[in-house]
Amino acid sequence: LRSSRLVSSLCYRVSACQNIKYYSKKPTATTEAAPIITPPTRSDKQKVILESTKPTYIKPLITRKAGVSVLNDPIINKGTAFSASERERLHIRGLIPPVELDIEKQVARVLRQYHEQVSDVHKHAHLSALHDRNETLFFRTLMENIEEMAPIIYTPTVGDACLQFGTQYRRARGMFFSAKDKGQLHAMVYNWPYDEVDVIVMTDGSRILGLGDLGVYGMAIPIGKLCLYVAAGGIHPQKVLPITIDVGTDNEAIRNDPLYLGLNMPRIKGPAYFEFVDELMQALTSRWPKVLIQFEDFNTSTAEPLLRKYREKTLCFNDDIQGTGTVTTAGLLCCLKAMKLPYNAICNQKIVCLGAGSAGLGVLSSIVDAMKEEGLSEEEAKSKFYVLDKDGLLGVERRSLTHLQRTFARADLPDGIDLVGTIKAVNPTILLGLSGVPGTFTEEAITEMAKRCRHQTPIIFPLSNPTSRAECTFEQAVTWTDGRLLFASGSPFNPVEYKGKVHYPTQGNNMYIFPGLGLGVTTCEASMINNKMLYRAALALASFVSEEDLAKGKVYPSIQQIRSVSEAIALEVCKAAMEDGLEQNPEMTMGNIKPLLRKEIYYPDYAPLISRPN
């Protein structure tokens, strides 16, 4: 009986594979087969967006590999999509099933398996395994299902992936540079097999999302980020490089694990740390002079000094500081649009920010830049902000402040006032959360703000992620403001029905900004990223939010539009670079930016393979 059931189950699954459909649930020996469900189809709008970037000609790839080595190379592996002639000349005939399935049918197979996974972490592992086997199919699947899969590839699920990085580690991806490698970094960078690298995402694992110091387990962050550079921005997957700096970890629980994959020592700090990073920066820019280096999830004590040191002499970018700030600025501009106010009304806002780390200060600096673009001086702009950390409001009398924190310290209010006290004292119109501490936007704080903000709709942005770290939930914010709010969060929430009306949240995801920014600066070969580029990126993003979206309370566009958004941001970034003389691409003019961008945009489709044995 057991054998009969096994054969029946196998026949069932083979039949399913032939139909390229997936199941709503797995059949078991005690239940009837679940109904076959056709995979979800893309909307017509999504199809137009994707097809608009599809090239008319795909350049063939030359490979010297043959046999099993072809199937083990994720760059050239096509799985069951190899043509009969390719199977013959690459010596893989008989090594894979005889059926030829095109990439769309392969995507359907992936989706069937994907929807059978029991949790988001399992879905992340499933997609990571596909990434390791077949990059083209992985990025095609991700690009066609970006709205559903972005939260799996990146925040919030990537936080759990970091926590499990050590136990789930299967295959090398990216590069690790440890403190033991000091003095050898210039040689080590040549171990990377590709001579063209456009974008590097680099972390030291010291402040991973809201999870703290995870050491080398933070590598899941650069990997996930670069997946979005490719899928959302069109950067070629062979031209990206994830990097983790291993200078130890102060997380004793990780260090005490005998299976920890990094250096088992306390984190290096001070001059020794900055000397090591400087050697690495020199090594990277020596081999790849035009590369964009993105600093990711560095602790506040190092993130700000590193950005300040390198931003004017290297093409670099800190997503926690500049990316979060730019996407938040765009969201605030859309809030003004929703209230029928002009963009220069940003200068009239009073902003309370809970969180004085690198992300919080980055957001505030970006809003200051926006206010300066709209006519305020820096001093006038900074007078609009009230910044709190775990010890309360930052006052000028506090001694333990960083250089940037001190520029936002208040002289008109006592140091250390709590959130509710600050709200009562200043009557803010905007409340930002970047503390990484859940529940810090209390009912008293939100209701007090809503009560005092009567001349306009209260703007509430709890931006910490993952979801478990958000300062409040969307449902709490809707309930405590009696449904009168404009809301965006750092992690996704579900819509909420309140008093007969459905309220829609939107996620202020950095992926709206960094892929387009990366595409723009690498195409124009910018020498640096300045504030004008970032503000132009914010304006470009804000332009994609429709009146229909604003009427629903949405202040960011649909993620389905991300490729169009990224291309528009890249266009504006290139224009800003040319206006300030920062572009170094000799082919670029104001009239041919769009064609040059289209030429660079990667579209995941199988290229013909040409065998050229040694």
JORA-V596066 format. One record per residue. N is the residue number from 0. RES is the residue in one letter. PSI is psi in radians with two decimals (999 if undefined). BURIAL is # if it has 9 or more other C-alpha atoms within 8 Angstrom, else .. D_LAST is the distance of its C-alpha to the last C-alpha in Angstrom with 2 decimals. Layout:
N_RES_PSI_BURIAL_D_LAST, N_RES_PSI_BURIAL_D_LAST
//
This chain:
0_L_-0.73_._53.76, 1_R_-0.73_._50.93, 2_S_-0.71_._48.41, 3_S_-0.75_._49.91, 4_R_-0.67_#_49.54, 5_L_-0.81_._45.91, 6_V_-0.75_._45.08, 7_S_-0.74_._47.09, 8_S_-0.73_#_45.24, 9_L_-0.77_._41.80, 10_C_-0.67_._42.92, 11_Y_-0.79_._44.28, 12_R_-0.63_._41.04, 13_V_-0.76_._38.96, 14_S_-0.70_._41.51, 15_A_-0.73_#_41.18, 16_C_-0.67_#_37.39, 17_Q_-0.60_._37.90, 18_N_-0.19_._40.39, 19_I_1.01_#_38.25, 20_K_2.83_#_41.33, 21_Y_2.94_#_42.35, 22_Y_2.57_#_45.54, 23_S_-0.49_#_48.22, 24_K_2.81_._48.42, 25_K_2.44_._46.95, 26_P_2.62_#_48.89, 27_T_3.03_._50.48, 28_A_-0.27_._52.18, 29_T_0.01_._55.55, 30_T_2.79_._55.13, 31_E_2.76_._54.37, 32_A_2.40_._50.99, 33_A_2.66_#_50.86, 34_P_2.54_._50.92, 35_I_2.33_._47.69, 36_I_2.27_._47.26, 37_T_2.38_._45.16, 38_P_2.59_#_42.89, 39_P_2.37_._44.49, 40_T_2.66_._43.73, 41_R_2.62_._43.20, 42_S_2.78_._46.15, 43_D_-0.67_._46.19, 44_K_-0.75_._46.22, 45_Q_-0.69_#_43.12, 46_K_-0.73_#_41.30, 47_V_-0.75_._42.27, 48_I_-0.79_#_41.08, 49_L_-0.79_#_37.64, 50_E_-0.42_._37.19, 51_S_-0.38_._38.28, 52_T_0.05_#_35.08, 53_K_2.21_._32.77, 54_P_2.66_._30.65, 55_T_-0.32_._31.00, 56_Y_2.30_._27.30, 57_I_2.07_._24.29, 58_K_2.29_._21.24, 59_P_2.65_._18.07, 60_L_2.38_._15.35, 61_I_2.25_._11.67, 62_T_2.53_#_9.62, 63_R_0.05_._6.19, 64_K_2.77_#_8.65, 65_A_2.77_#_10.35, 66_G_-2.51_#_13.72, 67_V_-0.55_._16.08, 68_S_-0.48_._13.91, 69_V_-0.78_#_14.34, 70_L_-0.40_#_18.05, 71_N_-0.03_._18.28, 72_D_1.90_#_17.10, 73_P_-0.31_#_20.40, 74_I_-0.71_._19.02, 75_I_-0.18_#_17.26, 76_N_2.32_#_19.26, 77_K_0.04_#_21.85, 78_G_-2.18_._23.61, 79_T_0.16_#_25.49, 80_A_-0.01_#_24.85, 81_F_2.36_#_21.57, 82_S_2.91_._22.48, 83_A_-0.72_._22.41, 84_S_-0.65_._19.69, 85_E_-0.71_#_17.44, 86_R_-0.62_#_18.23, 87_E_-0.90_#_17.24, 88_R_-0.35_._13.87, 89_L_0.04_#_12.89, 90_H_0.72_._14.38, 91_I_0.12_#_17.20, 92_R_2.23_#_20.05, 93_G_-0.23_._22.77, 94_L_-0.21_._21.57, 95_I_2.81_._23.81, 96_P_2.60_._27.23, 97_P_-0.36_._27.37, 98_V_2.50_._29.39, 99_E_2.02_._27.91, 100_L_2.26_._29.68, 101_D_3.02_._29.50, 102_I_-0.54_#_29.49, 103_E_-0.67_._33.29, 104_K_-0.60_#_33.81, 105_Q_-0.69_#_31.41, 106_V_-0.74_#_33.52, 107_A_-0.70_#_36.59, 108_R_-0.76_#_35.21, 109_V_-0.75_#_34.51, 110_L_-0.67_#_38.02, 111_R_-0.83_#_39.61, 112_Q_-0.68_#_38.09, 113_Y_-0.79_#_38.87, 114_H_-0.13_#_42.51, 115_E_-0.18_#_42.86, 116_Q_2.53_#_42.26, 117_V_-0.23_._45.55, 118_S_2.92_._45.41, 119_D_-0.63_#_43.79, 120_V_-0.69_#_42.02, 121_H_-0.63_#_40.53, 122_K_-0.71_#_39.47, 123_H_-0.77_#_37.76, 124_A_-0.67_._35.92, 125_H_-0.81_#_34.97, 126_L_-0.64_#_33.52, 127_S_-0.68_._31.73, 128_A_-0.69_._30.03, 129_L_-0.73_#_28.95, 130_H_-0.67_#_27.69, 131_D_-0.41_#_25.48, 132_R_-0.73_#_24.11, 133_N_1.66_#_23.92, 134_E_-0.68_#_24.67, 135_T_-0.82_#_25.18, 136_L_-0.68_#_27.70, 137_F_-0.87_#_29.33, 138_F_-0.52_#_30.03, 139_R_-0.78_#_31.13, 140_T_-0.78_#_33.56, 141_L_-0.75_#_34.78, 142_M_-0.67_#_35.28, 143_E_-0.26_#_37.21, 144_N_0.67_#_39.34, 145_I_-0.64_#_39.62, 146_E_-0.68_#_43.37, 147_E_-0.65_._43.21, 148_M_-0.33_#_40.10, 149_A_-0.74_#_40.45, 150_P_-0.26_#_43.16, 151_I_-0.79_#_40.86, 152_I_-0.63_#_37.76, 153_Y_-2.59_#_40.02, 154_T_2.41_#_43.71, 155_P_-0.25_#_45.67, 156_T_-0.50_#_43.38, 157_V_-0.42_#_40.91, 158_G_-0.78_#_43.79, 159_D_-0.61_#_43.86, 160_A_-0.65_#_40.06, 161_C_-0.76_#_40.45, 162_L_-0.47_#_43.17, 163_Q_0.19_#_40.95, 164_F_-0.72_#_37.70, 165_G_-0.76_#_37.91, 166_T_-0.43_._38.68, 167_Q_0.00_._36.20, 168_Y_2.21_._33.22, 169_R_-0.68_._30.11, 170_R_2.48_._26.95, 171_A_2.33_._26.11, 172_R_2.22_._26.46, 173_G_-2.87_._27.15, 174_M_2.55_#_28.10, 175_F_2.23_._31.14, 176_F_2.01_#_32.78, 177_S_2.86_#_35.63, 178_A_-0.47_#_38.51, 179_K_-0.25_._37.09, 180_D_0.03_._34.15, 181_K_2.34_#_36.59, 182_G_-0.20_._35.53, 183_Q_0.10_._31.81, 184_L_-0.62_#_31.29, 185_H_-0.60_#_29.83, 186_A_-0.66_._27.00, 187_M_-0.61_._26.64, 188_V_-0.38_#_26.04, 189_Y_-0.02_._22.65, 190_N_-0.31_._21.62, 191_W_2.29_._21.52, 192_P_-0.14_._17.96, 193_Y_2.31_._19.15, 194_D_-0.35_._20.47, 195_E_2.04_._22.83, 196_V_2.11_#_25.69, 197_D_-0.66_#_28.84, 198_V_2.28_#_31.02, 199_I_2.29_#_31.59, 200_V_2.17_#_34.28, 201_M_2.33_#_35.57, 202_T_2.73_#_38.32, 203_D_0.12_#_40.04, 204_G_0.23_#_41.45, 205_S_-0.35_#_45.00, 206_R_1.32_#_46.49, 207_I_1.94_#_44.58, 208_L_-2.25_#_46.49, 209_G_0.33_#_49.95, 210_L_-0.17_._48.70, 211_G_-2.66_._48.78, 212_D_1.95_#_46.63, 213_L_0.15_#_43.77, 214_G_-2.42_#_41.54, 215_V_-0.23_#_37.82, 216_Y_-0.21_#_38.75, 217_G_-0.08_#_39.08, 218_M_-0.44_#_35.29, 219_A_-0.43_#_35.90, 220_I_-0.96_#_37.64, 221_P_-0.65_#_34.79, 222_I_-0.85_#_32.45, 223_G_-0.70_#_35.14, 224_K_-0.75_#_36.01, 225_L_-0.50_#_32.52, 226_C_-0.66_#_32.35, 227_L_-0.55_#_35.39, 228_Y_-0.69_#_33.96, 229_V_-0.96_#_31.27, 230_A_-0.69_#_33.53, 231_A_-0.56_#_36.63, 232_G_-0.29_#_35.43, 233_G_0.28_#_32.16, 234_I_2.44_#_30.09, 235_H_2.35_#_26.39, 236_P_-0.42_._25.47, 237_Q_-0.10_._22.36, 238_K_0.40_#_24.84, 239_V_2.64_#_27.30, 240_L_1.95_#_27.68, 241_P_2.39_#_30.41, 242_I_2.41_#_31.84, 243_T_2.25_#_34.55, 244_I_2.16_#_36.53, 245_D_1.75_#_37.95, 246_V_0.51_#_41.09, 247_G_-3.13_#_42.90, 248_T_2.54_#_45.18, 249_D_0.12_#_48.94, 250_N_1.76_#_48.78, 251_E_-0.57_._50.26, 252_A_-0.70_._49.64, 253_I_-0.77_#_45.88, 254_R_-0.56_#_46.06, 255_N_-0.13_._48.07, 256_D_2.05_._45.45, 257_P_-0.27_._43.70, 258_L_0.17_._40.55, 259_Y_2.42_#_40.37, 260_L_-0.08_._36.84, 261_G_-3.01_._38.00, 262_L_2.25_#_39.97, 263_N_1.33_._43.26, 264_M_2.77_._45.56, 265_P_2.68_._47.83, 266_R_2.33_._46.34, 267_I_2.39_._46.17, 268_K_3.04_._48.50, 269_G_-2.67_._50.01, 270_P_-0.65_._48.64, 271_A_-0.67_._45.96, 272_Y_-0.87_#_44.51, 273_F_-0.54_#_44.51, 274_E_-0.71_._43.01, 275_F_-0.81_#_40.05, 276_V_-0.66_._39.54, 277_D_-0.72_._39.90, 278_E_-0.71_#_37.15, 279_L_-0.75_#_34.85, 280_M_-0.73_._35.86, 281_Q_-0.72_#_35.16, 282_A_-0.78_#_31.71, 283_L_-0.80_#_30.76, 284_T_-0.30_#_32.21, 285_S_-0.76_._30.70, 286_R_-0.67_._27.11, 287_W_1.43_#_28.08, 288_P_-0.46_._31.27, 289_K_0.16_#_31.90, 290_V_2.53_#_31.41, 291_L_2.16_#_34.34, 292_I_2.06_#_35.34, 293_Q_2.10_#_37.61, 294_F_2.30_#_39.87, 295_E_2.19_#_40.62, 296_D_0.83_#_43.37, 297_F_2.56_#_44.45, 298_N_2.61_#_47.99, 299_T_-0.67_._50.64, 300_S_-0.37_._51.32, 301_T_-0.50_._47.81, 302_A_-0.86_#_46.80, 303_E_-0.83_#_49.47, 304_P_-0.65_._49.08, 305_L_-0.77_._45.27, 306_L_-0.75_#_45.61, 307_R_-0.61_._48.44, 308_K_-0.70_._46.49, 309_Y_-0.28_#_43.21, 310_R_-0.46_#_44.06, 311_E_-0.11_#_45.19, 312_K_-0.04_._42.46, 313_T_2.58_._39.38, 314_L_1.64_#_38.21, 315_C_2.95_#_39.29, 316_F_2.36_#_41.30, 317_N_1.96_#_43.15, 318_D_-0.59_#_43.26, 319_D_-0.62_#_46.17, 320_I_-0.99_#_48.25, 321_Q_-0.67_#_47.22, 322_G_-0.87_#_45.60, 323_T_-0.70_#_48.46, 324_G_-0.73_#_50.91, 325_T_-0.77_#_49.55, 326_V_-0.59_#_49.39, 327_T_-0.73_#_52.88, 328_T_-0.77_#_54.23, 329_A_-0.73_#_52.97, 330_G_-0.70_#_54.70, 331_L_-0.68_#_57.93, 332_L_-0.68_#_57.88, 333_C_-0.57_#_57.62, 334_C_-0.71_#_60.54, 335_L_-0.73_#_62.55, 336_K_-0.72_#_61.59, 337_A_-0.51_#_62.76, 338_M_0.18_._66.13, 339_K_0.58_._66.34, 340_L_2.60_._66.15, 341_P_2.84_._64.34, 342_Y_-0.55_#_61.41, 343_N_-0.10_._63.69, 344_A_-0.19_#_65.64, 345_I_-0.47_#_63.03, 346_C_-0.26_#_65.22, 347_N_0.04_._68.16, 348_Q_2.63_#_66.50, 349_K_2.20_#_67.36, 350_I_2.15_#_64.40, 351_V_2.24_#_64.55, 352_C_2.12_#_61.26, 353_L_1.84_#_61.03, 354_G_2.02_#_58.11, 355_A_0.47_#_57.67, 356_G_-2.88_#_54.11, 357_S_-0.70_#_51.07, 358_A_-0.83_#_50.89, 359_G_-0.82_#_54.64, 360_L_-0.56_#_54.84, 361_G_-0.76_#_51.80, 362_V_-0.83_#_53.53, 363_L_-0.71_#_56.75, 364_S_-0.68_#_55.13, 365_S_-0.69_#_53.49, 366_I_-0.66_#_56.86, 367_V_-0.78_#_58.51, 368_D_-0.69_#_56.07, 369_A_-0.74_#_56.96, 370_M_-0.66_#_60.65, 371_K_-0.68_#_60.14, 372_E_-0.50_._58.43, 373_E_0.14_#_61.55, 374_G_-0.17_._63.95, 375_L_2.69_#_64.78, 376_S_2.90_._64.49, 377_E_-0.70_#_62.41, 378_E_-0.75_._65.64, 379_E_-0.71_._67.10, 380_A_-0.81_#_63.96, 381_K_-0.31_#_63.77, 382_S_-0.19_._67.43, 383_K_-0.06_#_66.49, 384_F_2.53_#_64.57, 385_Y_1.97_#_65.79, 386_V_2.31_#_63.15, 387_L_2.57_#_63.62, 388_D_-2.84_#_61.74, 389_K_-0.34_._62.75, 390_D_0.16_._65.82, 391_G_-2.87_#_67.00, 392_L_2.38_#_67.33, 393_L_2.02_#_65.87, 394_G_2.76_#_68.89, 395_V_-0.38_#_69.07, 396_E_-0.20_._70.88, 397_R_2.38_._67.94, 398_R_-0.57_._66.27, 399_S_1.00_._62.97, 400_L_2.51_._61.27, 401_T_3.01_._57.99, 402_H_-0.82_._58.04, 403_L_-0.67_#_57.17, 404_Q_-0.70_#_59.47, 405_R_-0.52_#_62.36, 406_T_-0.27_._62.05, 407_F_0.00_#_62.88, 408_A_2.50_#_65.67, 409_R_2.44_#_69.09, 410_A_-0.22_._72.27, 411_D_-0.10_._74.53, 412_L_2.64_._74.05, 413_P_2.58_#_74.22, 414_D_2.44_#_71.06, 415_G_0.05_#_70.12, 416_I_2.43_#_71.69, 417_D_3.10_#_70.08, 418_L_-0.84_#_68.43, 419_V_-0.74_#_71.58, 420_G_-0.66_._73.68, 421_T_-0.75_#_71.29, 422_I_-0.75_#_71.32, 423_K_-0.57_#_75.13, 424_A_-0.53_._75.30, 425_V_-0.20_._73.01, 426_N_1.13_#_72.92, 427_P_2.73_#_69.17, 428_T_-0.33_#_67.66, 429_I_2.33_#_64.11, 430_L_2.05_#_63.12, 431_L_2.41_#_59.58, 432_G_2.02_#_58.22, 433_L_0.69_#_55.35, 434_S_-0.43_#_56.69, 435_G_0.20_#_54.41, 436_V_2.01_#_57.64, 437_P_2.59_#_58.61, 438_G_0.12_._62.15, 439_T_-0.35_._63.11, 440_F_1.57_#_64.16, 441_T_2.91_._67.30, 442_E_-0.71_._69.69, 443_E_-0.74_._72.21, 444_A_-0.80_#_69.76, 445_I_-0.79_#_68.57, 446_T_-0.63_#_72.07, 447_E_-0.72_#_73.46, 448_M_-0.83_#_70.91, 449_A_-0.67_#_71.51, 450_K_-0.63_._75.27, 451_R_-0.26_#_75.09, 452_C_1.40_#_72.57, 453_R_-0.41_._74.88, 454_H_-0.18_._74.26, 455_Q_2.97_._70.65, 456_T_2.27_#_68.33, 457_P_2.41_#_67.07, 458_I_2.08_#_63.34, 459_I_2.04_#_61.81, 460_F_1.58_#_58.16, 461_P_1.77_#_57.32, 462_L_-0.04_#_53.74, 463_S_2.56_#_52.74, 464_N_2.82_#_49.99, 465_P_-3.03_#_49.07, 466_T_-0.63_#_51.91, 467_S_-0.24_._53.62, 468_R_0.03_#_54.16, 469_A_2.49_#_55.72, 470_E_-0.48_#_59.13, 471_C_2.87_#_60.64, 472_T_2.90_._59.65, 473_F_-0.73_#_60.03, 474_E_-0.73_._62.83, 475_Q_-0.78_#_64.72, 476_A_-0.73_#_64.43, 477_V_-0.80_#_65.67, 478_T_-0.81_#_68.54, 479_W_-0.35_#_69.69, 480_T_0.08_#_69.76, 481_D_0.62_._71.42, 482_G_0.12_#_68.50, 483_R_1.56_#_68.93, 484_L_2.80_#_65.63, 485_L_2.28_#_62.31, 486_F_2.43_#_59.57, 487_A_2.64_#_55.91, 488_S_2.87_#_54.12, 489_G_-0.35_#_50.95, 490_S_2.80_#_50.16, 491_P_2.53_#_50.87, 492_F_2.78_#_54.30, 493_N_2.72_._55.73, 494_P_2.73_#_58.42, 495_V_2.29_#_62.00, 496_E_2.19_._65.12, 497_Y_2.11_#_68.19, 498_K_0.77_._71.64, 499_G_0.02_._70.35, 500_K_2.41_._67.63, 501_V_2.17_._63.87, 502_H_2.36_#_62.33, 503_Y_2.19_#_58.60, 504_P_2.83_#_56.66, 505_T_2.63_#_53.57, 506_Q_2.15_#_50.91, 507_G_1.26_#_50.34, 508_N_2.33_#_46.66, 509_N_-0.31_#_44.69, 510_M_-0.21_._41.88, 511_Y_-0.44_#_44.09, 512_I_-0.96_#_43.44, 513_F_-0.58_#_40.32, 514_P_-0.77_#_37.65, 515_G_-0.68_#_39.36, 516_L_-0.79_#_40.05, 517_G_-0.74_#_36.41, 518_L_-0.74_#_35.32, 519_G_-0.89_#_37.98, 520_V_-0.52_#_37.48, 521_T_-0.52_#_33.69, 522_T_-0.77_#_34.01, 523_C_-0.10_#_36.77, 524_E_0.90_#_35.21, 525_A_2.56_#_38.60, 526_S_-0.39_#_39.52, 527_M_2.97_#_41.63, 528_I_2.06_#_43.28, 529_N_3.08_._47.02, 530_N_-0.56_._49.89, 531_K_-0.72_._50.19, 532_M_-0.73_#_46.69, 533_L_-0.71_#_47.63, 534_Y_-0.66_#_50.97, 535_R_-0.63_#_49.49, 536_A_-0.72_#_47.06, 537_A_-0.74_#_50.13, 538_L_-0.71_#_51.95, 539_A_-0.74_#_49.03, 540_L_-0.77_#_48.85, 541_A_-0.53_#_52.64, 542_S_-0.30_._52.63, 543_F_-0.12_#_50.79, 544_V_2.08_#_53.62, 545_S_2.87_._55.86, 546_E_-0.60_._59.64, 547_E_-0.73_._59.20, 548_D_-0.78_#_57.10, 549_L_-0.65_#_59.68, 550_A_-0.49_._62.49, 551_K_-0.06_._60.89, 552_G_0.11_#_60.56, 553_K_2.29_#_56.79, 554_V_0.16_#_55.74, 555_Y_2.64_#_51.98, 556_P_2.98_#_50.19, 557_S_2.45_._48.41, 558_I_-0.40_._44.96, 559_Q_-0.42_._43.90, 560_Q_0.13_#_44.24, 561_I_-0.63_#_41.92, 562_R_-0.70_#_39.26, 563_S_-0.72_._42.07, 564_V_-0.83_#_43.73, 565_S_-0.71_#_40.59, 566_E_-0.70_#_40.06, 567_A_-0.72_#_43.74, 568_I_-0.77_#_43.60, 569_A_-0.71_#_40.52, 570_L_-0.81_#_42.42, 571_E_-0.62_#_45.49, 572_V_-0.75_#_43.56, 573_C_-0.72_#_41.91, 574_K_-0.77_#_45.37, 575_A_-0.70_#_46.89, 576_A_-0.74_#_44.20, 577_M_-0.66_#_44.83, 578_E_-0.59_._48.59, 579_D_0.12_._48.33, 580_G_0.55_._45.76, 581_L_-0.13_#_43.13, 582_E_2.57_#_40.26, 583_Q_0.11_._37.60, 584_N_1.93_#_35.57, 585_P_-0.33_._36.56, 586_E_-0.28_._35.94, 587_M_2.34_#_38.41, 588_T_2.95_._41.99, 589_M_-0.43_._44.69, 590_G_-0.26_._44.16, 591_N_0.37_._40.43, 592_I_-0.85_#_39.93, 593_K_-0.80_._39.62, 594_P_-0.66_._36.97, 595_L_-0.67_#_34.84, 596_L_-0.82_#_35.30, 597_R_-0.61_._34.39, 598_K_-0.55_._31.19, 599_E_-0.38_#_30.20, 600_I_2.22_#_31.36, 601_Y_2.35_._28.76, 602_Y_2.16_#_29.41, 603_P_1.72_._27.77, 604_D_2.65_._26.43, 605_Y_2.26_._23.25, 606_A_2.57_._20.86, 607_P_2.45_._19.06, 608_L_2.31_#_15.42, 609_I_2.19_#_12.81, 610_S_2.20_#_9.65, 611_R_1.47_._6.60, 612_P_2.75_._3.80, 613_N_999_._0.00
//
